[in-house]
Amino acid sequence: MILPTFNEVDNIEMLVAEIDRVLSGYKLKEIIIVDDNSSDGTLEKISALCISNSLLKLISNPERNGLGKSIGLGLKLAVGDLIAVMDSDFTHRPIELTAMIGAAHSYDFVNGSRFCSGGSMASKNHYLASLVFNWVIRLILQTRIRDNLGGYWVMNSNAKKFLVYDKIFFGYGDYYFRLIHYIQANKLSIVEVPAKYESRKFGESKSNFFKLFFSYLFQTLVFRKNLSKNS
């Protein structure tokens, strides 16, 4: 389990406990927390948790590298047969890990999707706006899945060898559509399972939807251009 954190002091302890509870049936597991130079005490909280919880492994970025690089770093260090990634603010529900891990025994990549049957978001306005933008991404990049920005996923370790880290893991949530592209380009099997995205439990959101919209659109077009040059 890879958890990227940035200023999640009020969420991380409860999240670790909930993940541990949901995955209690798995004897061999680890939780890699990659902290991106938090300033609210998150790092100190995780360090204290590591003393009493042998499942935890802490990686601290000395400089703020962003979400994409944090996930890439955790992925490089993960040694499990199955690797899961989720947000650390309870936007992604740990209870859905069971179904996603189950699907990962049959598929290379499992995408926790808001937009397949059974998926949803707490905010209807955010849901509709994200749905429309996903249509844009699918049109530009010709992806075959419905949720290209969710960031809740499980992958088997065999798929790691097909990933080009410096071309995928940078930026913010835009890393995810690049990851999806490389999964599909290497003909790895992928399945979407429904996920219900909640509002964050504690703390302030670090995303501005309209700012992210234009940033992601720009990154989508840049990525499409680079793919065309390399084809």
PyRosetta script that sets phi, psi and omega in degrees:
from pyrosetta import init, pose_from_sequence

init()
pose = pose_from_sequence("MILPTFNEVDNIEMLVAEIDRVLSGYKLKEIIIVDDNSSDGTLEKISALCISNSLLKLISNPERNGLGKSIGLGLKLAVGDLIAVMDSDFTHRPIELTAMIGAAHSYDFVNGSRFCSGGSMASKNHYLASLVFNWVIRLILQTRIRDNLGGYWVMNSNAKKFLVYDKIFFGYGDYYFRLIHYIQANKLSIVEVPAKYESRKFGESKSNFFKLFFSYLFQTLVFRKNLSKNS")
pose.set_psi(1, 125.9)
pose.set_omega(1, 177.6)
pose.set_phi(2, -111.2)
pose.set_psi(2, 124.7)
pose.set_omega(2, 178.7)
pose.set_phi(3, -120.8)
pose.set_psi(3, 107.9)
pose.set_omega(3, 172.9)
pose.set_phi(4, -80.4)
pose.set_psi(4, 133.0)
pose.set_omega(4, -179.4)
pose.set_phi(5, -126.0)
pose.set_psi(5, 144.5)
pose.set_omega(5, 168.3)
pose.set_phi(6, -151.6)
pose.set_psi(6, 108.6)
pose.set_omega(6, -179.4)
pose.set_phi(7, 56.2)
pose.set_psi(7, 61.2)
pose.set_omega(7, 178.9)
pose.set_phi(8, -125.0)
pose.set_psi(8, 39.1)
pose.set_omega(8, -174.7)
pose.set_phi(9, -60.4)
pose.set_psi(9, -32.5)
pose.set_omega(9, -176.9)
pose.set_phi(10, -86.5)
pose.set_psi(10, -9.6)
pose.set_omega(10, -176.6)
pose.set_phi(11, -108.6)
pose.set_psi(11, -32.0)
pose.set_omega(11, -163.3)
pose.set_phi(12, -65.8)
pose.set_psi(12, -39.3)
pose.set_omega(12, -178.3)
pose.set_phi(13, -65.7)
pose.set_psi(13, -45.7)
pose.set_omega(13, 178.7)
pose.set_phi(14, -64.3)
pose.set_psi(14, -38.1)
pose.set_omega(14, -179.2)
pose.set_phi(15, -65.2)
pose.set_psi(15, -45.7)
pose.set_omega(15, 178.3)
pose.set_phi(16, -59.1)
pose.set_psi(16, -43.2)
pose.set_omega(16, 179.8)
pose.set_phi(17, -63.1)
pose.set_psi(17, -40.1)
pose.set_omega(17, -179.1)
pose.set_phi(18, -69.8)
pose.set_psi(18, -41.6)
pose.set_omega(18, 176.8)
pose.set_phi(19, -62.1)
pose.set_psi(19, -44.2)
pose.set_omega(19, 179.0)
pose.set_phi(20, -59.9)
pose.set_psi(20, -38.9)
pose.set_omega(20, 179.2)
pose.set_phi(21, -68.0)
pose.set_psi(21, -47.0)
pose.set_omega(21, -178.4)
pose.set_phi(22, -62.9)
pose.set_psi(22, -36.1)
pose.set_omega(22, -176.4)
pose.set_phi(23, -99.3)
pose.set_psi(23, 21.2)
pose.set_omega(23, -175.7)
pose.set_phi(24, -62.1)
pose.set_psi(24, -22.7)
pose.set_omega(24, 179.8)
pose.set_phi(25, -77.9)
pose.set_psi(25, -9.1)
pose.set_omega(25, 179.7)
pose.set_phi(26, -98.2)
pose.set_psi(26, 117.4)
pose.set_omega(26, -176.3)
pose.set_phi(27, -73.3)
pose.set_psi(27, -38.5)
pose.set_omega(27, -177.7)
pose.set_phi(28, -105.8)
pose.set_psi(28, 110.4)
pose.set_omega(28, 179.2)
pose.set_phi(29, -158.1)
pose.set_psi(29, 159.0)
pose.set_omega(29, 174.1)
pose.set_phi(30, -145.8)
pose.set_psi(30, 153.1)
pose.set_omega(30, 176.9)
pose.set_phi(31, -118.1)
pose.set_psi(31, 113.0)
pose.set_omega(31, 179.2)
pose.set_phi(32, -97.7)
pose.set_psi(32, 116.4)
pose.set_omega(32, 178.7)
pose.set_phi(33, -104.6)
pose.set_psi(33, 120.6)
pose.set_omega(33, 179.6)
pose.set_phi(34, -107.7)
pose.set_psi(34, 106.2)
pose.set_omega(34, -176.9)
pose.set_phi(35, -93.6)
pose.set_psi(35, 130.3)
pose.set_omega(35, -174.0)
pose.set_phi(36, -97.8)
pose.set_psi(36, 57.7)
pose.set_omega(36, 176.0)
pose.set_phi(37, 60.6)
pose.set_psi(37, 51.1)
pose.set_omega(37, 178.5)
pose.set_phi(38, -62.3)
pose.set_psi(38, 151.1)
pose.set_omega(38, -178.7)
pose.set_phi(39, -117.5)
pose.set_psi(39, 7.0)
pose.set_omega(39, -173.9)
pose.set_phi(40, -109.6)
pose.set_psi(40, 8.7)
pose.set_omega(40, -178.6)
pose.set_phi(41, 99.0)
pose.set_psi(41, 3.0)
pose.set_omega(41, 179.3)
pose.set_phi(42, -59.5)
pose.set_psi(42, -44.1)
pose.set_omega(42, -178.6)
pose.set_phi(43, -60.9)
pose.set_psi(43, -44.6)
pose.set_omega(43, 179.7)
pose.set_phi(44, -65.4)
pose.set_psi(44, -37.9)
pose.set_omega(44, 177.8)
pose.set_phi(45, -62.8)
pose.set_psi(45, -45.8)
pose.set_omega(45, -179.7)
pose.set_phi(46, -65.2)
pose.set_psi(46, -41.4)
pose.set_omega(46, 179.4)
pose.set_phi(47, -58.7)
pose.set_psi(47, -40.2)
pose.set_omega(47, 178.0)
pose.set_phi(48, -67.7)
pose.set_psi(48, -39.1)
pose.set_omega(48, 179.1)
pose.set_phi(49, -64.1)
pose.set_psi(49, -35.6)
pose.set_omega(49, -178.4)
pose.set_phi(50, -62.8)
pose.set_psi(50, -28.5)
pose.set_omega(50, -179.1)
pose.set_phi(51, -65.7)
pose.set_psi(51, -37.5)
pose.set_omega(51, -175.3)
pose.set_phi(52, -101.6)
pose.set_psi(52, -7.7)
pose.set_omega(52, -176.7)
pose.set_phi(53, -128.0)
pose.set_psi(53, 106.9)
pose.set_omega(53, -176.3)
pose.set_phi(54, -72.5)
pose.set_psi(54, -11.0)
pose.set_omega(54, 178.5)
pose.set_phi(55, -72.4)
pose.set_psi(55, -22.4)
pose.set_omega(55, -169.9)
pose.set_phi(56, -87.1)
pose.set_psi(56, 140.2)
pose.set_omega(56, 172.0)
pose.set_phi(57, -130.6)
pose.set_psi(57, 124.3)
pose.set_omega(57, -176.0)
pose.set_phi(58, -104.3)
pose.set_psi(58, 131.4)
pose.set_omega(58, 172.0)
pose.set_phi(59, -121.4)
pose.set_psi(59, 125.4)
pose.set_omega(59, -178.1)
pose.set_phi(60, -113.1)
pose.set_psi(60, 121.7)
pose.set_omega(60, 175.0)
pose.set_phi(61, -78.5)
pose.set_psi(61, 121.9)
pose.set_omega(61, 179.8)
pose.set_phi(62, -67.0)
pose.set_psi(62, -24.2)
pose.set_omega(62, 175.4)
pose.set_phi(63, -126.1)
pose.set_psi(63, 157.7)
pose.set_omega(63, -178.7)
pose.set_phi(64, -76.4)
pose.set_psi(64, 112.8)
pose.set_omega(64, -175.0)
pose.set_phi(65, -102.0)
pose.set_psi(65, -13.3)
pose.set_omega(65, -178.7)
pose.set_phi(66, 95.8)
pose.set_psi(66, 163.7)
pose.set_omega(66, -175.4)
pose.set_phi(67, -61.3)
pose.set_psi(67, -47.8)
pose.set_omega(67, -176.1)
pose.set_phi(68, -58.6)
pose.set_psi(68, -47.3)
pose.set_omega(68, -179.2)
pose.set_phi(69, -67.8)
pose.set_psi(69, -35.2)
pose.set_omega(69, 177.8)
pose.set_phi(70, -61.6)
pose.set_psi(70, -44.2)
pose.set_omega(70, 179.6)
pose.set_phi(71, -66.8)
pose.set_psi(71, -41.7)
pose.set_omega(71, 177.9)
pose.set_phi(72, -60.1)
pose.set_psi(72, -40.9)
pose.set_omega(72, 178.6)
pose.set_phi(73, -64.0)
pose.set_psi(73, -45.3)
pose.set_omega(73, 177.8)
pose.set_phi(74, -62.5)
pose.set_psi(74, -38.1)
pose.set_omega(74, -179.3)
pose.set_phi(75, -65.4)
pose.set_psi(75, -38.4)
pose.set_omega(75, 178.8)
pose.set_phi(76, -63.4)
pose.set_psi(76, -32.6)
pose.set_omega(76, -175.2)
pose.set_phi(77, -92.4)
pose.set_psi(77, -10.2)
pose.set_omega(77, -178.7)
pose.set_phi(78, -72.5)
pose.set_psi(78, 137.1)
pose.set_omega(78, -176.1)
pose.set_phi(79, -120.0)
pose.set_psi(79, 1.4)
pose.set_omega(79, -177.3)
pose.set_phi(80, -74.7)
pose.set_psi(80, 162.2)
pose.set_omega(80, 175.6)
pose.set_phi(81, -68.0)
pose.set_psi(81, -32.7)
pose.set_omega(81, 176.5)
pose.set_phi(82, -122.8)
pose.set_psi(82, 139.7)
pose.set_omega(82, -177.1)
pose.set_phi(83, -125.3)
pose.set_psi(83, 127.0)
pose.set_omega(83, 180.0)
pose.set_phi(84, -116.8)
pose.set_psi(84, 146.0)
pose.set_omega(84, 177.6)
pose.set_phi(85, -132.7)
pose.set_psi(85, 134.7)
pose.set_omega(85, 176.3)
pose.set_phi(86, -150.3)
pose.set_psi(86, 162.2)
pose.set_omega(86, 175.3)
pose.set_phi(87, -70.6)
pose.set_psi(87, 161.1)
pose.set_omega(87, -174.6)
pose.set_phi(88, -106.8)
pose.set_psi(88, 21.0)
pose.set_omega(88, -177.3)
pose.set_phi(89, -119.2)
pose.set_psi(89, 12.9)
pose.set_omega(89, -178.4)
pose.set_phi(90, 72.3)
pose.set_psi(90, 10.7)
pose.set_omega(90, 169.9)
pose.set_phi(91, -60.2)
pose.set_psi(91, -42.1)
pose.set_omega(91, 174.0)
pose.set_phi(92, -93.4)
pose.set_psi(92, 134.5)
pose.set_omega(92, -174.4)
pose.set_phi(93, -91.2)
pose.set_psi(93, 121.8)
pose.set_omega(93, 179.4)
pose.set_phi(94, -57.5)
pose.set_psi(94, -28.9)
pose.set_omega(94, -177.4)
pose.set_phi(95, -59.3)
pose.set_psi(95, -24.6)
pose.set_omega(95, -178.5)
pose.set_phi(96, -81.3)
pose.set_psi(96, -6.5)
pose.set_omega(96, 178.2)
pose.set_phi(97, -61.4)
pose.set_psi(97, -34.3)
pose.set_omega(97, -177.4)
pose.set_phi(98, -59.5)
pose.set_psi(98, -49.6)
pose.set_omega(98, 179.6)
pose.set_phi(99, -66.7)
pose.set_psi(99, -37.6)
pose.set_omega(99, -178.0)
pose.set_phi(100, -68.6)
pose.set_psi(100, -42.0)
pose.set_omega(100, 177.9)
pose.set_phi(101, -66.0)
pose.set_psi(101, -38.8)
pose.set_omega(101, 177.0)
pose.set_phi(102, -59.9)
pose.set_psi(102, -42.9)
pose.set_omega(102, 179.0)
pose.set_phi(103, -67.3)
pose.set_psi(103, -29.8)
pose.set_omega(103, -177.8)
pose.set_phi(104, -69.4)
pose.set_psi(104, -12.7)
pose.set_omega(104, 174.6)
pose.set_phi(105, -75.5)
pose.set_psi(105, -15.2)
pose.set_omega(105, -179.4)
pose.set_phi(106, -115.0)
pose.set_psi(106, -16.5)
pose.set_omega(106, -177.6)
pose.set_phi(107, -128.2)
pose.set_psi(107, 154.1)
pose.set_omega(107, 178.2)
pose.set_phi(108, -71.7)
pose.set_psi(108, -33.6)
pose.set_omega(108, -173.3)
pose.set_phi(109, -142.2)
pose.set_psi(109, 130.8)
pose.set_omega(109, 179.8)
pose.set_phi(110, -118.5)
pose.set_psi(110, 123.8)
pose.set_omega(110, -177.2)
pose.set_phi(111, -106.1)
pose.set_psi(111, 116.8)
pose.set_omega(111, 174.5)
pose.set_phi(112, -74.9)
pose.set_psi(112, 104.5)
pose.set_omega(112, -166.4)
pose.set_phi(113, -106.6)
pose.set_psi(113, 135.3)
pose.set_omega(113, 173.6)
pose.set_phi(114, -78.5)
pose.set_psi(114, -20.1)
pose.set_omega(114, -165.2)
pose.set_phi(115, -111.2)
pose.set_psi(115, -1.8)
pose.set_omega(115, 170.2)
pose.set_phi(116, -87.5)
pose.set_psi(116, 168.5)
pose.set_omega(116, -175.7)
pose.set_phi(117, -56.6)
pose.set_psi(117, 124.4)
pose.set_omega(117, -179.0)
pose.set_phi(118, 100.7)
pose.set_psi(118, -14.2)
pose.set_omega(118, 178.2)
pose.set_phi(119, -84.9)
pose.set_psi(119, 159.8)
pose.set_omega(119, -178.6)
pose.set_phi(120, -166.9)
pose.set_psi(120, 176.1)
pose.set_omega(120, 171.8)
pose.set_phi(121, -134.8)
pose.set_psi(121, 152.7)
pose.set_omega(121, 179.7)
pose.set_phi(122, -64.2)
pose.set_psi(122, -39.6)
pose.set_omega(122, -179.7)
pose.set_phi(123, -94.6)
pose.set_psi(123, 116.3)
pose.set_omega(123, -179.6)
pose.set_phi(124, -64.5)
pose.set_psi(124, -40.1)
pose.set_omega(124, 179.6)
pose.set_phi(125, -63.7)
pose.set_psi(125, -43.9)
pose.set_omega(125, 178.6)
pose.set_phi(126, -65.3)
pose.set_psi(126, -37.5)
pose.set_omega(126, 178.5)
pose.set_phi(127, -60.7)
pose.set_psi(127, -49.0)
pose.set_omega(127, -177.3)
pose.set_phi(128, -66.3)
pose.set_psi(128, -41.9)
pose.set_omega(128, 179.2)
pose.set_phi(129, -65.0)
pose.set_psi(129, -41.3)
pose.set_omega(129, 179.0)
pose.set_phi(130, -67.4)
pose.set_psi(130, -37.3)
pose.set_omega(130, 178.3)
pose.set_phi(131, -61.3)
pose.set_psi(131, -46.4)
pose.set_omega(131, 179.2)
pose.set_phi(132, -62.5)
pose.set_psi(132, -43.4)
pose.set_omega(132, -178.3)
pose.set_phi(133, -67.9)
pose.set_psi(133, -32.2)
pose.set_omega(133, 175.6)
pose.set_phi(134, -65.4)
pose.set_psi(134, -34.6)
pose.set_omega(134, 174.2)
pose.set_phi(135, -60.9)
pose.set_psi(135, -40.3)
pose.set_omega(135, 179.1)
pose.set_phi(136, -62.1)
pose.set_psi(136, -46.6)
pose.set_omega(136, 179.6)
pose.set_phi(137, -61.7)
pose.set_psi(137, -43.9)
pose.set_omega(137, 179.8)
pose.set_phi(138, -62.1)
pose.set_psi(138, -38.0)
pose.set_omega(138, 178.8)
pose.set_phi(139, -66.8)
pose.set_psi(139, -43.9)
pose.set_omega(139, -176.1)
pose.set_phi(140, -74.3)
pose.set_psi(140, -43.3)
pose.set_omega(140, -173.6)
pose.set_phi(141, -99.9)
pose.set_psi(141, -6.5)
pose.set_omega(141, 178.7)
pose.set_phi(142, 58.9)
pose.set_psi(142, 40.9)
pose.set_omega(142, 175.2)
pose.set_phi(143, -77.9)
pose.set_psi(143, 159.3)
pose.set_omega(143, -175.4)
pose.set_phi(144, -109.8)
pose.set_psi(144, 11.9)
pose.set_omega(144, 178.4)
pose.set_phi(145, -117.5)
pose.set_psi(145, 165.1)
pose.set_omega(145, -172.3)
pose.set_phi(146, -91.3)
pose.set_psi(146, -26.5)
pose.set_omega(146, -178.0)
pose.set_phi(147, -118.8)
pose.set_psi(147, 103.9)
pose.set_omega(147, -174.7)
pose.set_phi(148, -103.4)
pose.set_psi(148, 6.2)
pose.set_omega(148, -177.4)
pose.set_phi(149, -134.4)
pose.set_psi(149, 4.4)
pose.set_omega(149, -171.9)
pose.set_phi(150, -65.0)
pose.set_psi(150, -43.1)
pose.set_omega(150, 177.5)
pose.set_phi(151, 77.3)
pose.set_psi(151, 14.3)
pose.set_omega(151, 176.8)
pose.set_phi(152, -113.9)
pose.set_psi(152, 111.3)
pose.set_omega(152, -170.4)
pose.set_phi(153, -155.0)
pose.set_psi(153, 159.8)
pose.set_omega(153, 174.9)
pose.set_phi(154, -132.7)
pose.set_psi(154, 137.6)
pose.set_omega(154, -176.5)
pose.set_phi(155, -137.6)
pose.set_psi(155, 144.3)
pose.set_omega(155, 173.5)
pose.set_phi(156, -81.5)
pose.set_psi(156, 153.0)
pose.set_omega(156, -172.0)
pose.set_phi(157, -64.7)
pose.set_psi(157, -24.1)
pose.set_omega(157, 179.3)
pose.set_phi(158, -61.9)
pose.set_psi(158, -30.0)
pose.set_omega(158, -178.0)
pose.set_phi(159, -71.8)
pose.set_psi(159, -19.2)
pose.set_omega(159, -177.3)
pose.set_phi(160, -58.2)
pose.set_psi(160, -34.1)
pose.set_omega(160, -174.7)
pose.set_phi(161, -68.8)
pose.set_psi(161, -14.2)
pose.set_omega(161, -179.5)
pose.set_phi(162, -92.1)
pose.set_psi(162, -4.1)
pose.set_omega(162, -173.7)
pose.set_phi(163, -92.2)
pose.set_psi(163, 134.6)
pose.set_omega(163, 175.9)
pose.set_phi(164, -101.4)
pose.set_psi(164, 97.7)
pose.set_omega(164, -167.4)
pose.set_phi(165, -58.7)
pose.set_psi(165, -44.3)
pose.set_omega(165, -175.2)
pose.set_phi(166, -72.5)
pose.set_psi(166, -11.7)
pose.set_omega(166, 177.5)
pose.set_phi(167, -98.8)
pose.set_psi(167, -5.8)
pose.set_omega(167, -176.4)
pose.set_phi(168, -118.5)
pose.set_psi(168, -53.5)
pose.set_omega(168, -165.0)
pose.set_phi(169, -94.1)
pose.set_psi(169, 80.7)
pose.set_omega(169, 171.3)
pose.set_phi(170, -154.5)
pose.set_psi(170, 170.8)
pose.set_omega(170, -178.9)
pose.set_phi(171, 75.1)
pose.set_psi(171, -152.4)
pose.set_omega(171, -176.5)
pose.set_phi(172, -111.1)
pose.set_psi(172, -125.7)
pose.set_omega(172, -178.2)
pose.set_phi(173, -68.4)
pose.set_psi(173, -12.7)
pose.set_omega(173, 178.8)
pose.set_phi(174, -65.7)
pose.set_psi(174, -17.5)
pose.set_omega(174, 176.8)
pose.set_phi(175, -56.7)
pose.set_psi(175, -28.3)
pose.set_omega(175, -169.3)
pose.set_phi(176, -71.5)
pose.set_psi(176, -40.1)
pose.set_omega(176, 179.3)
pose.set_phi(177, -71.1)
pose.set_psi(177, -25.8)
pose.set_omega(177, 174.0)
pose.set_phi(178, -69.9)
pose.set_psi(178, -41.1)
pose.set_omega(178, 177.1)
pose.set_phi(179, -60.4)
pose.set_psi(179, -47.0)
pose.set_omega(179, 179.6)
pose.set_phi(180, -58.2)
pose.set_psi(180, -41.8)
pose.set_omega(180, -180.0)
pose.set_phi(181, -59.3)
pose.set_psi(181, -47.1)
pose.set_omega(181, -176.8)
pose.set_phi(182, -70.2)
pose.set_psi(182, -32.2)
pose.set_omega(182, 175.0)
pose.set_phi(183, -61.9)
pose.set_psi(183, -46.3)
pose.set_omega(183, -179.3)
pose.set_phi(184, -71.5)
pose.set_psi(184, -39.8)
pose.set_omega(184, -177.8)
pose.set_phi(185, -62.6)
pose.set_psi(185, -29.1)
pose.set_omega(185, 178.9)
pose.set_phi(186, -92.7)
pose.set_psi(186, 12.9)
pose.set_omega(186, 174.5)
pose.set_phi(187, 58.3)
pose.set_psi(187, 33.0)
pose.set_omega(187, 173.7)
pose.set_phi(188, -81.0)
pose.set_psi(188, 148.3)
pose.set_omega(188, -178.0)
pose.set_phi(189, -76.6)
pose.set_psi(189, 139.4)
pose.set_omega(189, -176.4)
pose.set_phi(190, -139.2)
pose.set_psi(190, 142.4)
pose.set_omega(190, 178.1)
pose.set_phi(191, -138.8)
pose.set_psi(191, 146.4)
pose.set_omega(191, 174.4)
pose.set_phi(192, -103.7)
pose.set_psi(192, 133.0)
pose.set_omega(192, 174.1)
pose.set_phi(193, -120.2)
pose.set_psi(193, 147.3)
pose.set_omega(193, -176.0)
pose.set_phi(194, -66.4)
pose.set_psi(194, 139.7)
pose.set_omega(194, 176.4)
pose.set_phi(195, -137.7)
pose.set_psi(195, 142.4)
pose.set_omega(195, 177.8)
pose.set_phi(196, -105.1)
pose.set_psi(196, 114.0)
pose.set_omega(196, -178.1)
pose.set_phi(197, -89.5)
pose.set_psi(197, 125.5)
pose.set_omega(197, -178.6)
pose.set_phi(198, -97.0)
pose.set_psi(198, 171.9)
pose.set_omega(198, 168.9)
pose.set_phi(199, -76.6)
pose.set_psi(199, 151.2)
pose.set_omega(199, 179.7)
pose.set_phi(200, -57.9)
pose.set_psi(200, 147.7)
pose.set_omega(200, -175.7)
pose.set_phi(201, -76.2)
pose.set_psi(201, -54.7)
pose.set_omega(201, -179.6)
pose.set_phi(202, -131.3)
pose.set_psi(202, 158.4)
pose.set_omega(202, 176.7)
pose.set_phi(203, 85.4)
pose.set_psi(203, 173.9)
pose.set_omega(203, -177.7)
pose.set_phi(204, -97.1)
pose.set_psi(204, 145.1)
pose.set_omega(204, 177.1)
pose.set_phi(205, -65.8)
pose.set_psi(205, 143.1)
pose.set_omega(205, 179.0)
pose.set_phi(206, -96.9)
pose.set_psi(206, 3.7)
pose.set_omega(206, -176.8)
pose.set_phi(207, -110.5)
pose.set_psi(207, 139.3)
pose.set_omega(207, 169.0)
pose.set_phi(208, -109.4)
pose.set_psi(208, 115.3)
pose.set_omega(208, -169.0)
pose.set_phi(209, -58.1)
pose.set_psi(209, -47.1)
pose.set_omega(209, -175.0)
pose.set_phi(210, -69.5)
pose.set_psi(210, -36.6)
pose.set_omega(210, 175.7)
pose.set_phi(211, -63.8)
pose.set_psi(211, -43.0)
pose.set_omega(211, 179.2)
pose.set_phi(212, -67.3)
pose.set_psi(212, -35.8)
pose.set_omega(212, 179.7)
pose.set_phi(213, -56.0)
pose.set_psi(213, -51.2)
pose.set_omega(213, -178.1)
pose.set_phi(214, -70.1)
pose.set_psi(214, -35.7)
pose.set_omega(214, 177.3)
pose.set_phi(215, -64.3)
pose.set_psi(215, -45.9)
pose.set_omega(215, -179.5)
pose.set_phi(216, -67.5)
pose.set_psi(216, -37.6)
pose.set_omega(216, 177.8)
pose.set_phi(217, -62.4)
pose.set_psi(217, -44.1)
pose.set_omega(217, 178.1)
pose.set_phi(218, -61.1)
pose.set_psi(218, -46.5)
pose.set_omega(218, -179.1)
pose.set_phi(219, -65.5)
pose.set_psi(219, -33.7)
pose.set_omega(219, 176.5)
pose.set_phi(220, -63.5)
pose.set_psi(220, -44.8)
pose.set_omega(220, -179.3)
pose.set_phi(221, -67.9)
pose.set_psi(221, -39.0)
pose.set_omega(221, 177.4)
pose.set_phi(222, -63.8)
pose.set_psi(222, -43.6)
pose.set_omega(222, -179.8)
pose.set_phi(223, -63.8)
pose.set_psi(223, -42.5)
pose.set_omega(223, 177.9)
pose.set_phi(224, -61.4)
pose.set_psi(224, -41.5)
pose.set_omega(224, 179.6)
pose.set_phi(225, -63.8)
pose.set_psi(225, -43.5)
pose.set_omega(225, 179.9)
pose.set_phi(226, -65.3)
pose.set_psi(226, -37.0)
pose.set_omega(226, 177.4)
pose.set_phi(227, -65.4)
pose.set_psi(227, -38.8)
pose.set_omega(227, 179.5)
pose.set_phi(228, -66.1)
pose.set_psi(228, -38.2)
pose.set_omega(228, 179.6)
pose.set_phi(229, -67.1)
pose.set_psi(229, -32.0)
pose.set_omega(229, -176.0)
pose.set_phi(230, -91.3)
pose.set_psi(230, -4.7)
pose.set_omega(230, -177.1)
pose.set_phi(231, -85.6)
pose.dump_pdb("model.pdb")
